[in-house]
Amino acid sequence: MTENFEDVSVVEPPKLASAPDPAQHKKNLLGVPGATALIIGGVIGTGVFSMPGEIAQYGMLAIVGLLMATVGAIGVGLLFSKLSSIIPRAGGPYAYPDEVFGGFAGYTSAFSYWMTTAIGNAGIVVSWVLYVDVLFGWNSENKIRDFGIALFGLWLPVAINFIGLNRVRQFQIVTVVIKVMPLVFIGTVGLVVALSRNEFPAWNPSGETPWAALSAVAAVVLFIFLGVEDASSAAGRVKNPKQNVPKATVFGTLTVSALYVASTIAIFGLVSTSELTDNGTPFATAMNSITHTTWAGQVMAIFAVVSGIGALNGLTLLVAEVPRAAAADGLFPAPFMRITKRDAPWFGLLLSAAIATCLVAIGSIGKSGLETFNLMVLLTGITSAVPYFLSAMVLVYLLTVKRRKIHPGMFARDMLIAILAGAFSIWCIYGSGAEAVEYAFLLLLVGYIMYAVFMGRTRRKAESSNSLSQSM
């Protein structure tokens, strides 16, 4: 890697013979609008439409936690924006630790991020099912029917991805426009109504210490910000990624942050804490409160359902991209690189959707939809924090080890971004609780078993090939 530079942003991308980039696709690549839509579409799912019910127990203190988490999420977005300009490789959270720290760190990041996207899909679809039930006035206690709805939500985006990237892009842009509308409405009209009523909850009715409450809120809120790194994860699918990925990351993160804060404050003022706590469809309840009707909540459910499909569509594209990039570098099995004639990574798509299906099935046993959603939220808070933290350490390494001439202002700015993203990652792990940490740790151990088996087979094949060539 080049060491003579004043600003990290001008470093030429490193070229390692052992880590070739996946094939760059020349057709149907995403520009800034498409990449920004990918971020907004991936971030705004049904998670945000259920989140207020998850944090309502902490009262207005939860808004402070949301604001703090927003700052952390922006830090993560800026982190990946910065790293994507230094190391414009496909794979995002996987590519950066792999490039700087080597294969083991790269695998850890790739596996954790892959699990994040798979678990995230499961969490989104669980929340999505709750709004489907509201839309049709169904009883959410019918688990067999809800599981069938979840299957539809998980596998429809797979089918769309099989049609081709161009269709994914068109579908994504349409759903982004639709899903933003209810957030804008609640965050403006709803906020005005809430302020006029002035019936906001108490500061911290949970009884938890402020730090414990803020940490719990951060762990939940991280889930609704998953996707701030989407454009860097799919850098191989973006035109001129060195310039367009950073722009899309910043635009997308700032947009969703403003929508989240405004709409959550509005809902807290529109719905009582007792009615909001453990409410899986708070946006529908808030809409009914504004209009004093019951049908308005069903209209809101339409938007939430479309939003969920859009998020699942975008995340399904990304769920196969990181394993695909890792497979190109020899860290994941080669089948992850297999694609259809329409450029769909079919093996990764099918396996990831199957994993999400299993998670939904297992998580729903003996649990309500909201309980299952909460479990998925806490798990993703940990599995996503691992690659986020490793990526933050990559920037720290580049700033402190790979620099000779340092511009004080740029150094301070970039180091602040790295520290903010790293600290936010640790905070989210802490706030997820001991049980979620245990599950995530066991999941990571399973990943290391897979790594040992795969790398063992790869080495045996290499040694066998060398022995054959020497005997000839």
Buried (B, 14 or more C-beta within 10 A) or exposed (E): BEEEBEBBEEBEBBEEEEBEBBEEBEEBBBBBBBBBBBBBBBBBBBBBBBBBBBBBBBBBBBBBBBBBBBEBBBBBBBBBBBBBBBBBBBBBBBBBBBBBBEBBBBBBBBBBBBBBBBBBBBBBBBBBBBBBBBBEEBEBEEBEBBBEBBBEBBBBBBEBBBBBBEBBBBBBBBBBEBBBEBBBBBBEEBBEBBEEEEEBBEBBBBEBEBEBBBBBBBBBBBBBBBBBBBBBBBBBBBBEBBBBBBBBBBBBBEBBBBBBBBBBBBBBBBBBBEBBBBBBBBBBBBBBBBBEEEEBBBBBBBBBBBBBBBBBBBBBBBBBBBBBBBBBBBBBBEEBBEBEEBBBBBBBBBBBBBBBBEBBBEBBEEBBBBBBBBBBBBBBBBBBBBBBBBBBBBBBBBBEEBBEEBBEEBBEEBBEBBBBBBBBBEBBBBBBBEEBBEBBEEBBEEBEEBBEEBBEEBEEEEEEEEEEEEEE
